Amino acid sequence: MSPPSDLRPYLRTLDAETLADLLHAQAERDPELRHSLELRAATQSGDVSEAHRLLDTAVTDGNVEYTAKVGAVLDTLQRMLDAGSRADLAPLARRTVDDISEMYEQAGDHPGDLGDRLDRAVEIYARACAARPPDPEKLADWILEVEFDGPGRPVIDLAEFAPPLGEPGLRRIKSTVDDVLAASGPGHRRDVAERLQEQLAEVLGDVDGLVAILSAKPPRVDVSLKIVRVLRAAGRHSEAIAHAARALTPHKHLRPPPAKPEEDDDVSRRRKEFDERPGRETYAALREAASDAGKWPAQRRAALARLRERAADGVEHADELARVLLEDGRPDEAWRACVRFEASPQVRLELAELRSAEHPAETIPVFRAEVDELIERKDPQAYQDAARRLKLLRTLHKRAGTPDEFTAYLGALVETHKRKTRLITEIRAARIALPKAVTSPRAAR
């Protein structure tokens, strides 16, 4: 059987309109192709706010749908970075990493290759940070949070983030790593700190420090080879040869594995209380006991998994999870939980207030919904509050780089409610320019 002929030469002879008609007709027959084209269309323009909205809808979809949507967002980010976009893409890239990481922690990997998407998202975030460096100490804090308190993936390579971290960021990471190594016994935090300590020595070019760290590890061929490579790269060839010779000598004494510490009674008791009554109070008590015992990262992951299970059962539990995360000093996770589990409008609004300064595009839909709710009350005070929110929305759209979108939104809103004279008066009093097409209404509702 002969292989199918290559149709691309023929297709190149067709004009764009004919190709579009052929592709559209095929997409009508092939749902998977149609879905793929819809995702590309949603982000083809490089609209950052559209990519944020795509992430907002992705969290409510199934695993395969979610993976496809975050893939479209990553494609958009990569396309804009490759084109040398002057937009600050780091906030969207970081949100994508955090969102995928939380989904990965909640559901584990699955056939949708979510783990691969997460690794790609970290690489893109590193590129976005290099293009428009964020605050180095805030970037360092994010890396430390991911490494010490995350689900174990992604694993950050400090070399990728070294330029935007600079001296201030690397110094902040080193300070935390040194503190953990000085205070922690065997366990997750120490393992992470030791890995970061090795990466810091590499990034900072501390050859002696790196060799000392590697030499302290249990003897293995790969470790010995790395020491040799480090010494040779530093031009210390005689030391490299000497170490290679020593590595050929069998090691007689291997370091025994550390003994597993016994379970702490207080942690066990607090954990049992939490399992029986999962909520803010028992979570806080578990956090205090586990933190004192150096076991909080693992306990936190398990406790939050339980709270997320409950959050899917209703608004009340969704609010509880969001508030737990906020009290835990994790406003970004609280926001994502609020969106994913559809928390109450009150909680959404509280979190939007906290998030609007640094993430304006994400919070715009929340404040728009509040404006609609206020207008529906049809009373003077609510109209005044709605006008204040419109003023805030104007500022948020300006920060997000979408002032024209606010103009269109305001025009549609005023046209819909043009007979509400008190509302129009309050909007004018807030010094918000009304569209020219709006005429003075004759009567109020």
N, C-alpha and C positions, 0 to 999 in steps of 0.2 A: 504494500500500500504506500503510495507516494505521499510525502509530507504536504500539508496544506501550503498553498502559495502565500507569499507575503503581500498583503493588501496595502501596505503603507505607501508604496510608490503611487498606486492609483488614488488613494485617499488624499495625497498631497496635491493632486490635480483639481480637487473639488474646491469650490468657494466656501467661505466660512458659514454662510447661511445654509447651504446644503448639508454641510457636516453637522451643524447644530440641529437641523431637522432629523437627520438620521440618528444622532445620539439621543435626542429627546424621545423619538419613537421607541428606541431600544430600552430606554430607561422606564418607559411606561409599562413594558413587558417584564422588566427585571427589577424587582423591589430593592435588591441589594445594590445594584448600580445606581438607582435613583437616590437611595439614602447616601451613598458615597458622594454623589454630585451635590446633594443638598448641603452636606457638611462642608464641602469645598467652597460652595457659593456663600455660605454663612461667614466664612473667614477670609475669602479671597481678597477683599478690599484692604485687609490689614487693619481693620477697625478693632482697636483694642477693647473698647466697650462692648462690642459684639462678642468678642472672645470671652469676656467676663460673663456675659449673659449665657453663652453656650455652656460654661462651667456650671452656672446656676441650675440650668435644666438637666445637666448630665447627672447630678447626684441623685435624682429621683428615678433614673432609668435602671434597667438591669445591667448586669456585668458587661455583656458584650456591647450594648449600646453605650455604656459609660466609657469603655475603652476606646470605642470609635470616636466619640466626641472629644475626649482629651487628646487623642491622636490628631484630630483636626486643629485643636488649639496649638499643639506643639508644632505642627506643620506651619501654621501662621507665624509663630514666633521665629522659627528657623528661617522662613522666607524673608521676614522683615530684617532679621540680623544679617542674612547673606546680602541683602540689598543695601546694607549700611544705613538703615532707618535711624533718624535722629530722635525718635520717640524713646522715652524711658520705658523699656520693656521689662526691667527687673521686677517691679511689683507683680505684674501678671505672671511672669515666669516663676516667681517664688510661690505665688498662690497655687499655681498648677502643681508644683512639687508637694506643697503641704496637703493639697486636696487628694492627690494620688496616694501619698503616704498614709493618710488617715483611712482611705478606702482599703488600702493594702492591709493595714493593721486590723481593720474591722472584719474583712472578708477573707484574708489570705490570698495567695496567688490563685489563679484559675486559668482556664484555657484562653482567656482574652489577652494573655501576655502582659498583664498589668505591671509585673516586675520590670519588664523591659521598658515600658513607658516611663516608669519611675526613674530608672537609670538615665534615660534620654532626657527627661525633664531636668535632672540635676546638671547634666552637661550644658543644656541650653541656659539654665539659670546662671551658671558660671560665665558663659559668654555674655549674657546680658549685663552681669555685674562688671565685667571687664570693659564693656562698651560705655556704660554709664554707672560708675561706682557709687553704691549706696554708702550710708554712714558705716565706716569700717567696724566700729564697736558693735553696732546693731547687727551687722552681718556676722560678726564673731559670736554674738549671743545666739543667733539663729543656729549656727553650726553646732555650738555646744548643746543646745536644746535637742537638736536632731540626734546627735551622737549619744548623749547621756540618757535622754528620756524618750527617744523614739522607739519604734517597733523593731529596730535592728536592721532596717533597710529604709532608705539608702545609707550606704557607708560613704562618707565624704572623703574625697581626696583633697587635702589641703593645698597641694600644688596647683590644682585648677583654680582655686580661689585666692592664691597668694597675692597677685597684683592688686585686686580691689581691697583685700584685707590690709595690705601695707603693714608698716611697723605697728601702728596702734592696734589693729585687729589681731595680729599675730601675738602681740604682747598680752592682750586680754586672754586669748586662748591659752597661752603658756602659763599665765598666772592661775587660771582655773585648774589646768592639768597638774601643776605643781601642788596645789592645795589638795586635790583628790589623792594624789600619790602619797602625800604626807599623812593623810587622815584615814584612808580606806584600807581595809584588809582585802583578802581575796574576794572576788565577785565581779559583777558586771561593770561597775563604775571603774574599778581598777584596770580591768581589761581594756576598756575604752581609753582610759588615760594613758596607758602604756603605748597603745597604738598611735594616739595623737602625739605623744612625746617623740616617737620615732619619726613621724611625718614632720614635726616641727624642726627636728635636727636636720632633716634633709632639705627642707625649704630654706632654712636659715644658713645652710652651708656649714654647719657645725660638724666637721669631720670627726674630731676626737669624741664629741658627745655621741654621735651616731655609732661609731665603732664600739664605744663602751656599752651602749644600749644593746647592740647586736651580740656583743660578746657575753652579755649576761643571760642571754636566752639559752635554753637547753640546746646542746650541740646537734645541729642538723646540717646536711650538705648544702641546702639552699641558703641557710644563714651564713655559712662560711663563704660561699660563692659571692654573696652580696657584700660581705666585708672586703673581699678581694677587689671587687668592682669599685667600691667606694674609695679604697686606698689608691687604686690605679688612676681613677678619675681625678684625684687630688694631686697626682704626680708623685706619690709616695711609693714608688715601685719596689724598693727593697723591702719595705714593710709588708707589701702585698705578697711578695714571694715568700717571706718568712711565715706569714699567716697561712698561706696555702700549704706550706710544708707541714706546719703543725696540724692542719686540718686532716692531713693524711694519716695521722697517728690515731688509732682507735681510742675512743674515750672510755675510761674505765668506770667513771662515776657519773651517773645521770641524776639529775635533780628529781626527787620524788614529787608526784602531783600533790598540790596542797590539800589538806584534809577539809572535807566539807563541814562547814560550821553547823552546829545544831540549830534547829528551828527556835526562834525566839518566842517565849511564852506569850508576851504581851502582843506581839504581832499576830500570833495565831488567834488570840482571843478577840482582837479588834477585827480580824478578818472574818471570824465567825459571826460577829455582830453585824458586820456589813452585809454578809451573804443572807442573813436572816431579814435585815431591814435596809436594803440598799437605798441610800439617800445622802443628802448633803452633810448631815451631822455625823453619820457613821463613816462616811468617806473622809471627813476631816480628821476624825479620831484615828482611822487607819493610816492616813498620811503622816500624822505626827509620830505614831509608834514605829512605822516602817522606816521613816526618815532617820530616826534616832538609831535604828539597827542597821542602816545602810542598805535596806532592801526595798526602797520605795519604787525604783523604776519598774521592776517586775510586778510588784503589787499594784502599781498604778495601771499598768496595761490590763491586768486581769479585772480590776475594779471598773475601769472605764468600759471594758467590753460588756460587763454586766449592765451598766447604766445605759449603754447604747441599745442593748436588747430591749430594755424597758421603754426607751425613748420611742421606739417604733410602735408602741401600743397606744399612744395618745399625746395630746398637746401638753398635758400636765407633766408627764414624764420627760417630754422633750425640753420643756422649760427647766426642769430639774437638772438635766444634763448640762444645758447651756450655763446655768448659774454655777454648777460645780466647776466647770472648766474656767469660768471667769474668776471665781474665788481661788482657783489653783494658779492664777497668774498666767492664763493661756487664752487671751482674748481672741486670737486668730482661730484656735480650735473651737472656741465657743461660737464664733460666727458661723463656721462651717457646719457645726452641729445644728445650729438654729435653722440654717437653710435646708440641710439634708432631712431633718426630721420635722420640718414645718412647725416650729415653735409659735407661740402666741404672738399677735401683733405687738403687744406690750414689750415682750422680751426682744423681739426683732428691733423695735424702735430703740430700746436701751442700748443694744449692741451697736446699732447703726450710729448712734450719737458718739460712741467711743471710737468707731472705725472711720467715720467720714473724713477726718483730717488727712489720713494717710492713704485711704482707699475710696476716693469719692465715687468712682464709677460703680462700685459694688453696692453702695448704699442708696443710690438714686431711686431704684424701684421701691424701696421701703418708704422713703419720704413722699413719693408720689402717691402711694397707697394711703398714707396718712392724710394727705391733702384731700383725696376723694372722700375719706371717711368724715373729715371735718366739714366739708361742704354739705354732705348729706344731713348733717345735724340741723342746718337751716336756722342758726341763731347768730346774733351779732358777734359774740365772743369767739365762736368757732370760725366765723369768717375772718376775724382778725388773726387768729392763730394760723389759719390756712395761708393768709398773706405772708406771715412771717416764714412759714415753711417754703413758700414759693421763692422768697428772697434767698433762703438757704440753698434751694435747688439751683437757683441761678449761679450762686458761687460754686457749687459742686460741679455743675456742668463746665464752668470756666476752668476749674482745676483739672477736670478730666479731659479737657481739650475738645469739648463738644458743645460750644455755646449755641451753634445753629440748631442743635437738637432741642435745646431749652426753648428757643424762640418758637419752633414748630409746636412743641408741647403746650406752651403757654397760649399760643394762638388757638389751638384746638380746644383747650380747656375754657378759655374765655368765650369762644363761640358757642360752646355747649351751655354755658351758664350766663349768657349775656343779659338775661332778664333779671338776674339777681343783683339789683342795684347796690345793695350794701356790700356784697362781695367785691364788685368792681371798684367801689369807693375805697375799700380797705386795700386792694391791690395797688391802686394809685397812691394811697397814703404811704404805702411801703416803698414808694419811689421805684416801682417796677414799670418800665415802659410797656404800654399795651400795644398790640399790633394795630397798624393804621386802619385796617379794615373794620375794626370794632367800633360800632356807633353807640351812643349813649342809650341805654335801655329805657323804656317808658315805665315799666312796672317791675316790681320785685315779687319773687315767689316767697 
